[in-house]
Amino acid sequence: MAWALYDWANSAFATTVMAGFFPTFFKQFWSVGADPTQSTVRLGLANAVAGFAIALLAPVLGAIADRGGQRKQFLLAWTALGVLATAGLYFVGQGEWQLAVLLFVLGTMGFNGAIVFYDSMLLDVAQPSEFDRVSALGFSAGYLGGGLLFAFNVLLTLKPAWFGLSGPAAAVQLSFLSVAIWWLVFTVPLARYVELRQVDAPAPLGRAVRAGLRELGATVRHVANYRTIVMFLLAYWLYIDAVNTIIKMAIDYGLSLGLPAAGLLAALLLTQFVAFPAALLFGYLGDRIGAQRGILIGLAVYIGVTLYAYFLDTVVEFYVMAVVVGLVQGGVQSLSRSLFGQMVPAGKNAEFFGFYNMMGKFATVLGPLLVAVVAGITGDSRASILSLVILFIAGAALLVRVRPAHAPGNNR
């Protein structure tokens, strides 16, 4: 429970900050007076920089988690970075978009950096027979915790007078502070009660970093021997990048079209609560028709949603998009993990899933960068969101060529 509460804690940053209020406030308050397309470029680049930085650090962080024997200390250090950066957003004044971007990048790095160590602690808090149940406990706690605080913060911005605030701007600033406090408070159980298993002869930091880089090279060489796995990882990198971009840039896109912020935030909250049960339904669908076909169905829906987004003009239409995205978002993510699991050679689970997670970290760069570049060149936010269709189609085209039944080492 103490371990799962960390997911409850940090998911507040993912919902309230990354997906919800930061894009809104960045465009309307910190980038006041700027062209809407220009603010989209800034936000897209900020997401790309944060994603690229943590992707480069992920292999080294993984080596520290495996070999350094100080995983809890490093988790708390990255958490402290995220908490302080998020709290700092409370103090950023109107028009100070450069400082807002810097704190957002640092907060995102703290969020993602801590997750590397958090994931590794599953092996400390559960026996192998409990991994599925305990991992699901953390997953569900994240959806619930992040959604509850986000719902409260949406109410805070819609009815600021109820809480003695001067207006929506003050409410949003207070929401950033609430995320920092929530994240910090619910990290305490992990810090106090999660006991890590001792590492045999823990390596000093420098040696752990060098070992991690050597392991990365070995993993790359091993993965290259499995054509099916390479094909899947390339497909996954393309389509999951587009999925992540829609999660992060949807609010900014709606604001660029002139839709009211309150309606957009309510739509995001709706997506949050639709995604969890829909992921369970997609798991059933995967059992019936296979994970690969289930993912392709989800990608087809995403392509349709992206084309639909190009033409939408009203908040009601945005709600429709939010519900449909929620129906496939968790399903595509969960089925991707299970499909990859079918292809992992026997005895190489940790090694290959480590590479899979690193690819997931890199899948936060290309989409936001593509949106930023297209928006900058065309001056049209609609064209920028439409560009994501390229990633979905390319990912689906590669996924169709994946033959998991013939993957080396697969006994299924």
C-alpha positions as CSV (number, residue, x, y, z in Angstrom):
1,M,0.0,0.0,0.0
2,A,2.8,2.4,0.8
3,W,4.4,1.7,-2.5
4,A,1.1,2.1,-4.4
5,L,0.5,5.4,-2.7
6,Y,3.5,6.9,-4.6
7,D,1.5,6.4,-7.8
8,W,-1.4,8.1,-6.1
9,A,1.0,10.9,-5.2
10,N,2.8,11.6,-8.5
11,S,-0.2,11.1,-10.8
12,A,-1.4,14.5,-9.6
13,F,1.4,16.0,-11.6
14,A,0.5,14.1,-14.7
15,T,-3.1,15.1,-14.6
16,T,-3.3,18.6,-13.1
17,V,0.1,19.9,-14.4
18,M,1.2,18.1,-17.5
19,A,-2.1,17.4,-19.2
20,G,-4.4,20.0,-17.6
21,F,-3.5,23.3,-16.1
22,F,0.0,24.0,-17.4
23,P,-1.0,24.1,-21.1
24,T,-4.0,26.3,-20.2
25,F,-2.2,28.7,-18.0
26,F,0.9,28.8,-20.2
27,K,-1.2,30.0,-23.2
28,Q,-3.5,32.4,-21.3
29,F,-1.3,33.8,-18.5
30,W,2.4,33.2,-19.0
31,S,2.3,33.7,-22.8
32,V,-0.2,36.5,-22.6
33,G,-0.1,38.7,-25.8
34,A,1.7,36.0,-27.8
35,D,0.3,34.5,-30.9
36,P,-1.6,31.2,-30.0
37,T,0.5,29.3,-32.6
38,Q,3.7,30.7,-31.0
39,S,2.7,29.4,-27.6
40,T,2.0,26.0,-29.1
41,V,5.5,26.0,-30.5
42,R,7.0,26.8,-27.1
43,L,4.9,24.2,-25.3
44,G,5.8,21.5,-27.9
45,L,9.5,22.3,-27.6
46,A,9.3,22.2,-23.7
47,N,7.7,18.7,-23.8
48,A,10.3,17.5,-26.3
49,V,13.2,18.8,-24.3
50,A,12.0,17.3,-21.1
51,G,11.3,13.9,-22.8
52,F,14.6,13.8,-24.6
53,A,16.6,14.7,-21.4
54,I,15.1,12.0,-19.3
55,A,15.3,9.4,-22.2
56,L,19.1,10.0,-22.3
57,L,19.3,9.6,-18.5
58,A,17.1,6.5,-18.3
59,P,19.7,3.8,-18.9
60,V,22.1,5.4,-16.4
61,L,19.2,5.7,-13.9
62,G,18.3,2.0,-14.4
63,A,21.9,1.0,-13.8
64,I,21.9,2.9,-10.5
65,A,18.6,1.2,-9.6
66,D,20.0,-2.2,-10.2
67,R,23.5,-1.8,-8.9
68,G,23.9,1.2,-6.7
69,G,21.9,0.0,-3.7
70,Q,20.5,3.6,-3.1
71,R,17.2,3.4,-5.1
72,K,15.0,5.0,-2.4
73,Q,17.4,7.9,-1.9
74,F,17.5,8.6,-5.6
75,L,13.7,8.3,-5.9
76,L,13.3,10.8,-3.1
77,A,15.9,13.1,-4.7
78,W,14.1,13.1,-8.1
79,T,10.8,13.6,-6.3
80,A,12.2,16.6,-4.4
81,L,13.2,18.1,-7.8
82,G,9.7,17.6,-9.1
83,V,7.9,18.9,-6.0
84,L,10.1,22.0,-5.8
85,A,9.7,22.8,-9.5
86,T,5.9,22.3,-9.3
87,A,5.7,24.5,-6.2
88,G,7.8,27.1,-8.0
89,L,5.1,27.5,-10.6
90,Y,2.9,29.1,-7.9
91,F,5.2,32.1,-7.9
92,V,5.7,32.7,-11.6
93,G,4.3,36.0,-12.7
94,Q,2.2,36.9,-15.7
95,G,4.2,36.9,-19.0
96,E,7.2,35.1,-17.5
97,W,6.9,32.2,-19.9
98,Q,10.7,31.4,-19.9
99,L,10.7,30.7,-16.2
100,A,7.5,28.7,-16.5
101,V,9.1,26.5,-19.2
102,L,12.2,26.0,-17.1
103,L,10.2,24.8,-14.1
104,F,8.0,22.7,-16.2
105,V,11.0,20.9,-17.8
106,L,12.5,20.3,-14.3
107,G,9.3,19.1,-12.9
108,T,8.7,16.7,-15.7
109,M,12.3,15.4,-15.4
110,G,11.7,14.9,-11.6
111,F,8.4,13.0,-12.4
112,N,10.0,10.7,-15.0
113,G,13.3,10.2,-13.2
114,A,11.6,9.0,-10.0
115,I,9.4,6.5,-11.9
116,V,12.6,4.6,-13.0
117,F,13.3,3.8,-9.3
118,Y,9.6,3.4,-8.4
119,D,9.1,0.7,-11.0
120,S,12.2,-1.2,-9.8
121,M,10.8,-1.3,-6.3
122,L,8.0,-3.6,-7.3
123,L,10.5,-6.5,-6.9
124,D,11.0,-5.3,-3.3
125,V,7.4,-5.1,-2.2
126,A,5.9,-8.2,-3.8
127,Q,6.7,-11.8,-4.5
128,P,6.7,-12.9,-8.2
129,S,3.2,-14.5,-7.8
130,E,1.9,-11.0,-6.6
131,F,3.5,-8.9,-9.3
132,D,0.3,-8.6,-11.4
133,R,-1.9,-7.7,-8.4
134,V,0.4,-5.3,-6.7
135,S,1.4,-3.6,-10.0
136,A,-2.4,-3.2,-10.8
137,L,-2.9,-1.7,-7.3
138,G,-0.4,1.1,-8.1
139,F,-1.9,1.6,-11.6
140,S,-5.4,2.0,-10.2
141,A,-4.2,4.2,-7.3
142,G,-2.7,6.5,-9.8
143,Y,-5.8,6.9,-11.9
144,L,-7.9,7.5,-8.7
145,G,-5.5,9.8,-6.9
146,G,-4.7,11.9,-9.9
147,G,-8.3,12.1,-10.9
148,L,-9.6,13.1,-7.5
149,L,-7.1,16.0,-7.0
150,F,-7.7,17.1,-10.6
151,A,-11.5,17.1,-10.0
152,F,-11.0,19.3,-6.9
153,N,-8.7,21.6,-8.8
154,V,-11.2,22.0,-11.6
155,L,-13.8,22.9,-9.1
156,L,-11.3,25.4,-7.6
157,T,-11.0,27.2,-10.9
158,L,-14.7,27.1,-11.8
159,K,-15.8,28.4,-8.4
160,P,-12.9,30.3,-6.9
161,A,-15.1,32.5,-4.8
162,W,-16.2,29.4,-2.8
163,F,-12.6,29.1,-1.6
164,G,-12.0,32.8,-0.9
165,L,-9.9,33.3,-4.1
166,S,-9.8,36.4,-6.2
167,G,-10.4,34.6,-9.5
168,P,-9.5,31.7,-11.8
169,A,-5.9,32.7,-12.2
170,A,-5.3,32.6,-8.4
171,A,-7.1,29.2,-8.3
172,V,-4.8,27.7,-11.0
173,Q,-1.7,29.0,-9.2
174,L,-3.0,27.4,-6.0
175,S,-3.6,24.2,-7.9
176,F,0.1,24.0,-8.7
177,L,0.9,24.3,-5.1
178,S,-1.7,21.7,-4.1
179,V,0.0,19.2,-6.5
180,A,3.4,19.8,-4.9
181,I,1.9,19.3,-1.4
182,W,-0.1,16.2,-2.5
183,W,3.0,14.7,-4.1
184,L,5.1,15.3,-1.1
185,V,2.6,14.1,1.6
186,F,1.8,10.8,-0.2
187,T,5.5,10.1,-0.8
188,V,6.0,9.8,3.0
189,P,4.5,6.3,3.3
190,L,7.0,5.0,0.7
191,A,9.9,6.8,2.4
192,R,9.0,5.4,5.8
193,Y,7.6,1.9,5.2
194,V,9.0,0.5,2.0
195,E,12.1,-1.7,2.8
196,L,14.4,-2.5,-0.1
197,R,16.2,-5.8,-0.4
198,Q,19.9,-5.5,0.1
199,V,22.1,-5.4,-3.0
200,D,25.0,-7.7,-2.9
201,A,28.2,-5.6,-2.9
202,P,26.5,-2.3,-4.0
203,A,28.6,-0.5,-6.5
204,P,29.7,3.2,-6.1
205,L,27.9,5.7,-8.2
206,G,30.6,6.0,-10.9
207,R,31.0,2.2,-11.3
208,A,27.2,1.8,-11.5
209,V,27.0,4.4,-14.2
210,R,29.8,2.7,-16.2
211,A,28.1,-0.7,-15.8
212,G,24.8,0.7,-16.9
213,L,26.3,2.0,-20.2
214,R,27.9,-1.4,-20.8
215,E,24.6,-3.1,-20.2
216,L,22.9,-0.7,-22.6
217,G,25.4,-1.6,-25.4
218,A,24.9,-5.3,-24.7
219,T,21.1,-5.0,-24.8
220,V,21.2,-3.1,-28.1
221,R,23.3,-5.9,-29.6
222,H,20.9,-8.6,-28.2
223,V,17.8,-6.8,-29.5
224,A,19.3,-6.5,-32.9
225,N,19.4,-10.3,-33.2
226,Y,15.6,-10.4,-33.0
227,R,14.0,-8.9,-36.1
228,T,10.4,-9.3,-34.8
229,I,11.3,-7.4,-31.6
230,V,13.1,-4.6,-33.5
231,M,10.1,-4.2,-35.8
232,F,7.7,-4.0,-32.8
233,L,9.8,-1.5,-30.9
234,L,10.0,0.8,-33.9
235,A,6.2,0.6,-34.4
236,Y,5.7,1.1,-30.7
237,W,8.0,4.1,-30.6
238,L,6.0,5.8,-33.5
239,Y,2.5,5.2,-32.4
240,I,2.9,5.6,-28.6
241,D,4.7,8.9,-29.2
242,A,1.5,10.1,-31.0
243,V,-0.6,8.8,-28.1
244,N,1.5,10.7,-25.6
245,T,1.4,13.8,-27.7
246,I,-2.4,13.8,-27.8
247,I,-2.4,13.4,-24.0
248,K,-0.1,16.4,-23.5
249,M,-1.2,18.7,-26.3
250,A,-5.0,18.3,-26.4
251,I,-5.8,21.2,-24.1
252,D,-3.4,23.5,-25.9
253,Y,-5.0,22.5,-29.2
254,G,-8.5,23.3,-27.9
255,L,-7.4,26.7,-26.6
256,S,-5.8,27.5,-30.0
257,L,-9.2,26.9,-31.5
258,G,-10.7,29.4,-29.1
259,L,-12.6,26.9,-27.0
260,P,-13.2,27.8,-23.3
261,A,-10.7,26.5,-20.8
262,A,-13.3,25.3,-18.3
263,G,-14.9,23.0,-20.9
264,L,-11.6,21.6,-22.0
265,L,-10.5,20.8,-18.4
266,A,-13.8,19.0,-17.8
267,A,-13.2,17.0,-21.0
268,L,-9.8,16.0,-19.7
269,L,-11.3,14.9,-16.4
270,L,-13.8,12.8,-18.3
271,T,-11.0,11.1,-20.3
272,Q,-9.3,10.2,-17.0
273,F,-12.2,8.3,-15.6
274,V,-13.2,6.7,-18.9
275,A,-9.7,5.3,-19.6
276,F,-9.5,3.0,-16.6
277,P,-12.5,0.7,-17.2
278,A,-11.9,0.9,-21.0
279,A,-8.4,-0.5,-20.5
280,L,-9.9,-3.5,-18.7
281,L,-12.4,-4.0,-21.6
282,F,-9.5,-3.8,-24.1
283,G,-7.8,-6.6,-22.1
284,Y,-10.8,-8.8,-22.6
285,L,-10.8,-7.8,-26.3
286,G,-7.1,-8.8,-26.5
287,D,-7.9,-12.2,-25.1
288,R,-10.6,-12.7,-27.7
289,I,-8.9,-11.5,-30.9
290,G,-5.2,-11.1,-29.9
291,A,-3.3,-8.2,-28.6
292,Q,-1.9,-7.2,-32.0
293,R,-5.4,-6.9,-33.6
294,G,-6.6,-5.0,-30.5
295,I,-3.8,-2.4,-30.9
296,L,-4.5,-2.0,-34.6
297,I,-8.2,-1.4,-33.8
298,G,-7.1,1.2,-31.2
299,L,-4.8,2.9,-33.7
300,A,-7.5,3.0,-36.3
301,V,-9.7,4.8,-33.8
302,Y,-6.9,7.2,-33.0
303,I,-6.5,8.0,-36.7
304,G,-10.2,8.7,-37.0
305,V,-10.1,10.9,-33.8
306,T,-7.2,12.9,-35.2
307,L,-9.0,13.5,-38.5
308,Y,-12.1,14.4,-36.5
309,A,-10.1,16.9,-34.4
310,Y,-9.1,18.8,-37.5
311,F,-12.7,19.8,-38.1
312,L,-14.1,20.2,-34.6
313,D,-15.3,23.7,-33.5
314,T,-17.3,23.3,-30.3
315,V,-16.8,22.1,-26.8
316,V,-19.4,19.4,-27.3
317,E,-17.4,18.0,-30.2
318,F,-14.3,18.2,-27.9
319,Y,-16.2,16.1,-25.3
320,V,-16.9,13.5,-28.0
321,M,-13.2,13.4,-28.8
322,A,-12.3,13.1,-25.1
323,V,-14.6,10.1,-24.6
324,V,-13.4,8.3,-27.7
325,V,-9.7,8.9,-26.7
326,G,-10.5,7.6,-23.2
327,L,-11.9,4.4,-24.7
328,V,-8.7,3.5,-26.5
329,Q,-5.9,5.2,-24.6
330,G,-5.4,2.7,-21.8
331,G,-6.1,-0.2,-24.1
332,V,-3.4,0.6,-26.6
333,Q,-0.9,1.0,-23.7
334,S,-1.8,-2.2,-21.9
335,L,-2.0,-4.4,-25.0
336,S,1.3,-3.1,-26.2
337,R,3.0,-4.3,-23.0
338,S,1.3,-7.7,-23.2
339,L,2.2,-8.1,-26.9
340,F,5.8,-7.3,-26.2
341,G,5.8,-9.8,-23.3
342,Q,4.8,-12.6,-25.8
343,M,8.0,-11.8,-27.8
344,V,10.5,-11.6,-25.0
345,P,13.0,-14.5,-25.2
346,A,12.9,-16.9,-22.2
347,G,15.1,-15.8,-19.3
348,K,15.6,-12.2,-20.6
349,N,12.5,-10.5,-19.1
350,A,14.3,-7.8,-17.2
351,E,16.8,-7.0,-19.9
352,F,14.3,-6.6,-22.7
353,F,11.6,-4.9,-20.7
354,G,14.3,-2.4,-19.6
355,F,14.9,-1.6,-23.2
356,Y,11.1,-1.4,-23.8
357,N,10.8,1.1,-21.0
358,M,13.6,3.2,-22.4
359,M,11.9,3.3,-25.8
360,G,8.8,4.5,-23.9
361,K,10.8,7.4,-22.5
362,F,12.0,8.3,-26.0
363,A,8.4,8.3,-27.1
364,T,7.8,11.8,-25.7
365,V,10.0,13.7,-28.1
366,L,9.1,13.2,-31.8
367,G,5.3,14.0,-31.5
368,P,5.6,17.3,-29.6
369,L,8.5,18.3,-31.8
370,L,6.5,17.5,-35.0
371,V,3.5,19.5,-33.6
372,A,5.8,22.4,-32.8
373,V,7.5,22.4,-36.2
374,V,4.3,22.1,-38.3
375,A,2.6,24.8,-36.2
376,G,5.6,27.1,-36.7
377,I,5.8,26.5,-40.5
378,T,2.1,26.6,-41.3
379,G,0.9,29.0,-38.6
380,D,-2.1,26.6,-38.3
381,S,-2.8,24.6,-35.1
382,R,-5.2,22.4,-37.0
383,A,-2.4,21.3,-39.4
384,S,-0.1,20.6,-36.4
385,I,-2.5,18.1,-34.8
386,L,-3.2,16.5,-38.1
387,S,0.5,15.8,-38.5
388,L,0.2,13.1,-35.8
389,V,-1.7,10.9,-38.3
390,I,1.7,10.3,-39.9
391,L,3.0,8.7,-36.7
392,F,-0.2,6.6,-36.3
393,I,-0.1,5.3,-39.9
394,A,3.6,4.6,-39.8
395,G,3.4,2.8,-36.5
396,A,0.4,0.7,-37.7
397,A,2.2,-0.2,-41.0
398,L,5.2,-1.6,-39.0
399,L,3.0,-3.3,-36.5
400,V,1.1,-5.2,-39.2
401,R,4.5,-6.8,-40.2
402,V,5.2,-8.0,-36.7
403,R,4.8,-11.8,-36.4
404,P,4.9,-12.5,-32.6
405,A,4.2,-16.2,-33.1
406,H,7.5,-16.6,-34.8
407,A,9.6,-14.5,-32.4
408,P,12.7,-16.3,-31.2
409,G,12.4,-17.8,-27.8
410,N,8.6,-17.6,-27.9
411,N,7.1,-20.8,-26.6
412,R,3.4,-19.8,-27.1
